[in-house]
Amino acid sequence: MKIIADFSNQKAILQKKEGEKVYCTVDGVLQEVVYSKVNENQVQYYENVRLTKQTRLRLQQSASSQPSFNISQLEAATTIYPTCIFDYSKLIIERSKLVEYWGSSVDNLNLSQSTSANKPQLGFKGTGINGYAPLYFNSYESKYLSLNSSILVRNDFTMFFYIQPIANPLHKNYRLLGNSANADMYLTIGEAINESYKLSFSSISSVTAPVSGYWQPSSKKLLITVQRKDSTLYIRENGVQVYTTTVPTSDFTFDQFGIIGSSTSPSFNGTLYHFSLYDGYLDRNLSKIENAIINNAQLASE
């Protein structure tokens, strides 16, 4: 039997307290939402679905007028489109808390890993719930993901990464984007001492943000924004510009997250909540989009 439930009045939940029952309308009749369980005596029974903190916050966010990071953005007379959007709250397939597939919200792109030993875990140390937890990459176990199709970045662009870098034991080798066929094309943080962000196009063409000693994150969790406009590179952390320099206008191609080239060690160590790429330089709504990504990531559990 097929039952159609109406949840159209979910904004009323915003007025309720966490832990209260969730309702829906079935054939015009208000019903409690329940799910079945089996007790230790193998007897089936039902429990109510109750409002959680994450559900409440997501409803609050959806009811706000905040710009979405899932749609195209208008800059002057140019429309800028997202090339890919990977967000912890959507399109993840995992088995036994090991992530094997992560789909992009736009285009037919996905990140995946078929080797069990290299699959990132769902949540910190594999304790997360799908749709509510980020991906955890353990560098000791060489965790990384590969794209089903490489992405070519040309001209102006905007990238967003929301991560929690975890020292291992130093803050270094945070390998964000790599090219499996070219070990000299990558985007990393702390590739070496006295280096923070580094965007490399080839063995003879790269830009590096200098730092004294090893890079130190400005907060436990970071929204990193990387942009190129003409021949200028801009890097922001949590909405604050931390570095700008002249950058080559060369093409940049990547097909993996967590490693560079074909080497699986060292690899990214930490959690990844969000990665997205836009095919232009975002300016008009940049801060609002950054806030939307940060607010959405703050709904996640560990």
Long-range contacts (C-beta under 8 A, 24 or more apart in sequence): 5-31, 5-33, 10-59, 11-59, 11-63, 13-51, 13-55, 13-56, 13-59, 14-56, 14-59, 14-60, 14-63, 16-51, 16-56, 17-51, 18-50, 18-51, 18-52, 18-53, 18-56, 19-50, 19-51, 20-50, 20-51, 21-48, 21-49, 21-50, 21-51, 22-48, 22-49, 22-50, 22-51, 22-55, 54-132, 54-299, 54-300, 54-301, 57-298, 57-299, 58-89, 58-299, 61-295, 61-296, 61-299, 66-288, 66-291, 66-292, 66-295, 67-285, 67-288, 67-289, 67-292, 68-292, 69-160, 69-276, 69-289, 69-292, 69-293, 69-296, 70-105, 70-106, 73-278, 73-282, 73-284, 73-285, 73-289, 74-284, 75-280, 75-281, 75-282, 75-283, 75-284, 78-280, 80-158, 80-278, 80-279, 80-280, 80-281, 80-282, 81-106, 81-278, 81-279, 81-280, 82-106, 82-276, 82-277, 82-278, 82-279, 83-107, 83-151, 83-153, 83-277, 83-278, 83-279, 84-109, 84-151, 84-275, 84-276, 84-277, 85-274, 85-275, 85-276, 86-111, 86-274, 86-275, 86-276, 87-273, 87-274, 87-276, 87-296, 88-131, 88-132, 88-133, 88-134, 88-135, 88-272, 88-273, 88-274, 88-297, 88-300, 89-131, 89-132, 89-296, 89-299, 89-300, 90-131, 92-122, 92-130, 92-131, 92-135, 94-122, 94-130, 97-121, 97-122, 97-123, 97-126, 97-127, 97-128, 98-122, 98-126, 99-135, 99-145, 102-135, 102-145, 108-148, 108-149, 109-147, 109-148, 109-149, 109-151, 110-147, 110-148, 111-145, 111-146, 111-147, 111-148, 111-257, 112-145, 112-146, 112-148, 113-143, 113-144, 113-145, 113-146, 117-141, 117-142, 118-142, 118-143, 118-144, 118-264, 119-143, 120-144, 120-145, 120-258, 120-272, 123-301, 123-302, 124-271, 124-302, 127-302, 128-301, 128-302, 129-301, 132-299, 132-300, 132-301, 133-300, 133-301, 133-302, 134-164, 134-271, 134-272, 134-273, 134-297, 134-300, 135-271, 135-272, 136-270, 136-271, 137-258, 137-267, 137-268, 137-269, 137-270, 137-271, 137-272, 138-269, 139-168, 139-173, 139-265, 139-266, 139-267, 139-268, 139-269, 140-168, 140-269, 142-259, 142-264, 142-265, 142-267, 143-258, 143-267, 143-268, 144-256, 144-257, 144-258, 144-259, 144-264, 144-267, 144-268, 145-256, 145-257, 145-258, 146-180, 146-255, 146-256, 147-254, 147-255, 147-256, 149-255, 150-179, 150-253, 150-254, 150-255, 151-253, 151-254, 151-255, 151-277, 152-251, 152-252, 152-253, 153-251, 153-252, 153-253, 153-254, 153-277, 154-251, 155-228, 155-249, 155-280, 156-227, 156-228, 156-229, 156-230, 156-279, 156-280, 156-281, 157-227, 157-228, 157-277, 157-278, 157-279, 157-280, 157-281, 158-225, 158-226, 158-227, 158-277, 158-278, 158-280, 158-281, 158-282, 158-286, 159-187, 159-224, 159-225, 159-226, 159-227, 159-275, 159-276, 159-277, 159-278, 160-223, 160-224, 160-225, 160-274, 160-275, 160-276, 160-277, 160-289, 160-290, 160-293, 161-222, 161-223, 161-224, 161-226, 161-272, 161-274, 161-275, 162-221, 162-222, 162-223, 162-224, 162-272, 162-273, 162-274, 162-275, 162-293, 162-294, 162-297, 163-221, 163-222, 163-224, 163-270, 163-271, 163-272, 163-273, 164-220, 164-221, 164-222, 164-270, 164-271, 164-273, 165-189, 165-217, 165-222, 165-269, 165-270, 166-269, 166-270, 166-271, 167-269, 168-269, 170-214, 171-214, 171-215, 171-216, 171-217, 172-214, 172-215, 172-266, 173-266, 173-267, 173-268, 173-269, 174-268, 174-269, 174-270, 175-258, 175-259, 175-260, 175-266, 175-267, 175-268, 176-257, 176-268, 177-254, 177-256, 177-257, 178-254, 178-255, 178-256, 178-257, 178-258, 178-259, 178-260, 178-261, 179-253, 179-254, 179-255, 179-256, 179-260, 179-261, 180-255, 180-256, 180-261, 180-262, 181-255, 182-253, 182-261, 183-260, 183-261, 183-262, 183-263, 184-261, 185-252, 185-253, 185-254, 185-260, 186-254, 186-260, 186-261, 187-226, 187-252, 187-254, 188-260, 189-215, 189-224, 190-214, 190-215, 196-243, 197-226, 197-235, 197-243, 199-226, 199-233, 199-247, 199-252, 201-248, 201-250, 201-251, 201-252, 202-250, 205-248, 205-250, 207-233, 207-245, 207-246, 207-247, 207-248, 209-235, 209-242, 209-243, 209-245, 218-242, 221-273, 221-297, 223-274, 223-290, 223-293, 223-294, 223-297, 225-286, 225-290, 227-281, 227-282, 228-281, 229-281, 236-290, 238-290, 238-294, 239-287, 239-290, 239-291, 239-294, 273-297, 273-300
